[in-house]
Amino acid sequence: MHESNLQAVKAIYQAMERGDVPGILEMIGENVEWGYEVVHSDAPWHTTVRGRHAVPRYFGALLDNVKVLRIEPLEYSASGAQVVARVKVEYTVRRSGRRVSLNQVHWWTFDQGGRVVRLWHWEDTAAVRDAWLAEPAETSQRNPAT
């Protein structure tokens, strides 16, 4: 089972590269839980959504607020219903213009039918928060003569 789950995760990352949210939705369970391991964050995409119908809301919150530059899976580990991926992620936060470059860990869980029932993200949430809360680059560079 773990080999087919690994192939499904790889297919989902390929769909992400294409911006194919409907394709992703086909591979996830009706009651999927999709979220981040974060205590508190102001970043709108640091949320947990439940249910296939809510996953587009996650992608909307992400893509409305960042320009994704790179999502590259670097390595995988698969066992039974679980697939873990280390992913290089780079994006620019639209409101501040700050670039974020970090590794994330994605923990995928599958049901017996081969659909994703849980995706959990881990990342450097402090770096993301700092980029989100930073002043826009053009206003944070003040003229020392004033």
N, C-alpha and C positions, 0 to 999 in steps of 0.2 A: 504493500500500500504506500509506503513512504516514497518510492520512486515516482509513482503517478502524482503524489502530492507535490514533490519537488518540481516535476514538469509543469504542474498547474501554477506554482509560484513563478517560475520563469516566464510562463505565458502571461501572467498578470503584469510582470515588470515590462514585458514587451508592449502590452496594451497601454501601460502608463506612458511609455515613450511616444506612442502614437497619439496620446490624448483620448484613447478609446474607452471612455467611462462605461458606455453600454456593454462593451465586451467584458469589462471587469465585473459588472453586475451579473452577467451570465454565470460567473464562476464562484459566486458567493451565496451562502445560504440565506434563506428568508429572514432568519433571526440573528444575523451576524452582529457581532460587537466589534467596533472599529475605533481604536483610540490610542491615546498616549499615556505613558506613565509619568504623570506630572501632578504635583500637589496643587499648584496655582500658577496660572500663566495668563498674561493679557493677550497673547497671540490668539486670534480667533480660530485658527485651525487646531489648536491644542484643546481638543474637545473629544468626547466620546459620543459616537452615534450608535444607535441600536436599530437594527432592521435594515434590510436591503434598500428599502425606500428612502432611508436617511443618508446613505453613503454619498449620493450626489451632493448633499448639503456640505459634507466634509470637503469634497473636492472643490466645491464653490468657494468655501471659506479659504482654502489654501490658494487656489489659483486667482482669486480676486485680490489677494494680498501679497503674493510673491510671484516673481518671474523665475520659473524653474530653469536652471542652466544645466543640471546634471542629476540623474538618478541612475547610479551604476552599482548593481549588485557585485560585490567583490568576492564573497565566499558564502557557502551554504553548509548547513548541517541538517540532516533529516533523520527522523526516527519515528516510526509509527504514524500517528496523526499530527505530528509536529514538524514544522520546517522553520529553521532559524536562518536569517540572512543578515550579513553585515553589508551595509549599503552606503556608498559615498553619495552624499547629497549636497548640491550647491544651488543656491538661489539668491536673488536680490529681493529684499523687502521693499515693496513699492512705496510705502509711506515715508521711509527714512533714506532709501537709496543704499542702505548697508548690505553688503554681501555676506552671506553665511556659507561656510564650507565646513562640513562635519561628517562624521560617521554616525549612522543610525543602526540600531539593531531592530529588526522586524521579526516578531514571533508569530507565525501563522499556525492556526489550529484548524483541522479539517474534520468533517463528519464522515461517517462510513460511506456516504455517497460521493465523496470527493469534492465537496463544496467547502469553502472557507466559512467557518463559524466564528472565528476570532482573529483579529489582527491587532497586535499591540506593538507600539513604537517606543523605543528608548533613544534619547539623544541628549546633547548638552543643552538643556532647557534654559540655563542661565545665559548662554551665548545667544540663543534665539530671542529671549526676553530683551537682552541689551540691544540687539539689532532692531527689534520691534519698537522699543521705547526711545531710541536715539532720535535726536532732532534731525530733520532733513539736512543732508550734506550742505546745501546752499545756504541755509540759515544758521548752521552751527559754526561756520567760518566767519567770524565777525572781524570787521575792520579795526585794527588796533588804534587807528588814529581817531576813532570816535569816542 
